[in-house]
Amino acid sequence: MYYEEIPGMNDKKSNIKFMGYCGKNIKRIQELLKLDNIFLELDENIIKIYSNNMKKIIKTKKYIYKYFKKHFCKSNTNKRTFSTLYESEASLLDF
């Protein structure tokens, strides 16, 4: 079993929006990407991913990176937060 942590957005409100009502968005992402488990740790501001396949984890990191960029980078504050959190991640993921 492989495990990976992805930083969430600094804004707790954005993380709750990402999670969705009753966790529906997280569940949708888990089913779409065929992960064993994914959850958002609000206190630590971290998205935790579990899978038996490392390729699925890499695919999930790319998906979440693009998801945050599309949905949460509309304001200048979120753009700065996003670029700070994911600047190094983007180079690792070869976008």
TORVEXVEX-658535 format. One record per residue (C-alpha): residue number from 1; residue in one letter; chain; x, y, z. Coordinates in steps of 0.1 Angstrom, whole numbers. Example, Ala and Ser with C-alpha at 12.3 -4.5 7.8 and 13.67 -1.06 7.14 Angstrom:
   k r c  east north    up
   1 a A   123   -45    78
   2 s A   137   -11    71
This chain:
   k r c  east north    up
   1 m A     0     0     0
   2 y A    14    34   -10
   3 y A     6    66     8
   4 e A    11   102    -2
   5 e A     2   136    14
   6 i A    -7   166    -8
   7 p A    -9   201     7
   8 g A   -44   216     7
   9 m A   -52   252     2
  10 n A   -43   275    31
  11 d A   -79   287    33
  12 k A  -101   263    53
  13 k A  -132   274    34
  14 s A  -116   264     1
  15 n A  -107   230    15
  16 i A  -143   225    26
  17 k A  -155   234    -9
  18 f A  -130   209   -23
  19 m A  -144   182     0
  20 g A  -180   189   -11
  21 y A  -212   186     8
  22 c A  -210   154    30
  23 g A  -177   146    12
  24 k A  -193   139   -22
  25 n A  -165   155   -42
  26 i A  -138   135   -24
  27 k A  -159   103   -29
  28 r A  -163   112   -66
  29 i A  -125   117   -70
  30 q A  -119    84   -52
  31 e A  -142    65   -75
  32 l A  -130    83  -107
  33 l A   -94    76  -100
  34 k A  -100    42   -85
  35 l A   -81    49   -52
  36 d A   -83    28   -21
  37 n A   -88    58     1
  38 i A   -86    96     0
  39 f A   -95   121    27
  40 l A   -89   157    37
  41 e A   -73   164    71
  42 l A   -87   198    78
  43 d A   -68   204   110
  44 e A   -35   197    93
  45 n A   -45   211    59
  46 i A   -34   179    41
  47 i A   -50   156    15
  48 k A   -40   120    22
  49 i A   -41    94    -6
  50 y A   -38    56    -2
  51 s A   -35    32   -31
  52 n A   -19    -1   -41
  53 n A    -5    15   -73
  54 m A    20    43   -73
  55 k A     9    54  -108
  56 k A   -26    61   -94
  57 i A   -11    84   -67
  58 i A     8   103   -93
  59 k A   -23   107  -115
  60 t A   -42   119   -84
  61 k A   -16   145   -76
  62 k A   -19   158  -111
  63 y A   -57   158  -110
  64 i A   -58   177   -77
  65 y A   -32   202   -89
  66 k A   -53   209  -120
  67 y A   -85   210  -100
  68 f A   -72   235   -75
  69 k A   -58   256  -103
  70 k A   -91   257  -122
  71 h A  -115   261   -93
  72 f A   -96   280   -66
  73 c A   -72   304   -83
  74 k A   -97   331   -93
  75 s A   -87   356   -67
  76 n A   -52   370   -64
  77 t A   -48   357   -28
  78 n A   -56   322   -39
  79 k A   -32   325   -68
  80 r A    -3   334   -45
  81 t A   -12   306   -21
  82 f A   -15   281   -49
  83 s A    18   291   -65
  84 t A    36   290   -31
  85 l A    22   255   -23
  86 y A    25   239   -57
  87 e A    54   256   -74
  88 s A    78   228   -65
  89 e A    51   201   -71
  90 a A    45   213  -106
  91 s A    81   208  -116
  92 l A    80   173  -101
  93 l A    49   163  -120
  94 d A    61   175  -154
  95 f A    33   198  -164
